[in-house]
């Protein structure tokens, strides 16, 4: 039987310019489709990232990640390989794949699909609400409060598992280790 949950047609249309954005790890995160609206099936976020942003190798044990690069260039480590992704390219990272990325251009803008939904909840619960659809100005990000961290901890079981990989980091030279955004999932 089809789902007959009522919804407003306006909830089906989203853009990064109008979505509630959050600043975390030096990145503007714009959740376009929340995991809560898809019952955890998937989520979609647009990310605006500065040069050198990106995480060290890590693994999503239970979920897949898909990047669609809108603007800019990313160096992507997929296992033992490094590839460069540019505007218009899609990169699929299957569950269990050690991966990392680093922004090679001044900025990069990507769509990220998470299957099942995962990271959007962390960003919304622990990020700083953005006051504009731009990268965070210096000092604009606030660390999460103890209450936010406790609320998020109670919801961790809903998130896909992520662990750090023992994979050698082939992209370390691209990262700015002293910036306020050294690690990005």
N, C-alpha and C positions, 0 to 999 in steps of 0.2 A: 504494500500500500504506500503511495507516495506521501512524503512529508508535507503536511498542510500547515506548518508553522507560518503564521502571518509575518510579513516584513514590509517595510516601506521600500518602494522602488528606489528612492534616493540612497538607500544603504547599499545598493548594488553598483553605484558609481563612485569612484574614489580617485583622487590625484594627490601627489605629494605636496602640491601647493595648498590643498585644503585639508588634508589629513592632519590629525594631531601628531606632531612630530616630537621626538625626544632626542636629547643629546646624551651620548654615552661613549666613552673611549675616544673622544675627539671627533665623533661621527654624528651626522644628522640621520636618524632612523625615522622613516615614515611608514608606519604600519598601514598597508592598504587593505588587506584582508586579514582579520585577526583569527587566530586559532579558535577562539571562543565562538566566533560566528560560523565556523565550519565543523563544530563539535570535535575539534582537535585533528581533523583530517589533514589539513595543510594550512599554511599561512604564507602571505606575500608581503614583503617589505621593500621599499626603495631605500637605498643607502647612498648618501653623498659623503665621500671619504676624502681626506686630504692625502697629499703625497706621503708615502712610506707607511701609511696605516696598514695593518694586517697582523694576524696572529702567527705564532710559531706553529709547528705541526701539531695537529690534534685529530681526534677521531670522534665521529658521531656513531656510536655503536648501534643505535636503533633507528636512525633516520637518514634520509637523503637530503642533500642540499643542491640547489640549482642556481647558478649565476646566469643572468642575462645582462651583458654589459651594454649599457646605454651610451655612455661617454667615457673616454679615458682608456687606460691600459693597465692591466694587472699581470704581474708575474705570479703564476700558480704552480705550486708544488703538489703533484699528485703521486704519492708513493715516492719512487726514486726518480721521477721525471719532473722537469721544469718546462712549462709551456707558457707562452705569452698570449693572453686573451685581449682582444681589442673590441671596439664598438661594433655591435651587431652580432657578436659571437655568444654562444650558449655553452656553459660548462656544467656538466652533471657530475656530482660527486656521490657515488653509491655509499650506502651505510658500510661502516667498517674500513673505509679508505683513509689512510693517513693523508692529511692535506694541510696546506697553508697558502696564504697569498700575501702579496704586498703591492700597494699602488705605486706604479712607476711614473705616472704623469702628475701634474700639479694637483688635480682632483680626478676622481672617478665616480661615476654614478652607475649603480647596478640595481637590478631587480633580484631579490633573493626569494626563492620558493623553499619552504621547509616542509618536508613530508615525513612523518606527521608534523603538525605545528609544534613549535618549540620556543625559539628565541624571542618571538614577539612579546610574550608574557613577561620575560625577564626585562626587556627594554622598557615596557610600559610601567612595570612595578618599581624598577630601580633607577631608570633614567631621569634626567632633568627635563621637564616639559620645555620644548623649544619655543622661543618667543618670535622666531622668524624661520622661514624655510631656507636656512643657510647653515654653514658650518658654525659650530659654537665659537663665539668670541672668547678670548682669554679670560679665565675666571668665571665663565658663565655656568659651567657644569658644577653641580653640587654632589658631594658623595651621598649615597643613600643613608637615610636615618636608620636607627636600630629598629624602629617599628616597620619600616619598609623591608628591611632584611628579614625580619621575623615573618612577615606576611608572605614574602617570597619563599622562604624556607618551607613554609607549610604547603606551598604549591609545587615544590620541586618534583614530586612524584608524577606530575602531569607533563613534565618536560622530557624531551628525548635525552638519553644519556650521552654525555660528552666526557671524554678523558683525554689527557695529554698523551701524545704519541712519543714513542722512543725513536721515531724516525729522525734522522739527522736533518737539521734545518738548513736547507739549501738556499734560503732566501734571506738569511741574516744580514747580508750586506745592503739590502733594500730598506731595512727598518731603521727608524730613528729611535733608539732605545732610551733616549732621555726625554722624549716627548710625553705629553699627558695621555697619549693613546698608544702605548707600546704593544698591547695585545688585543686583538679583535677576533671574536669568533666568526 
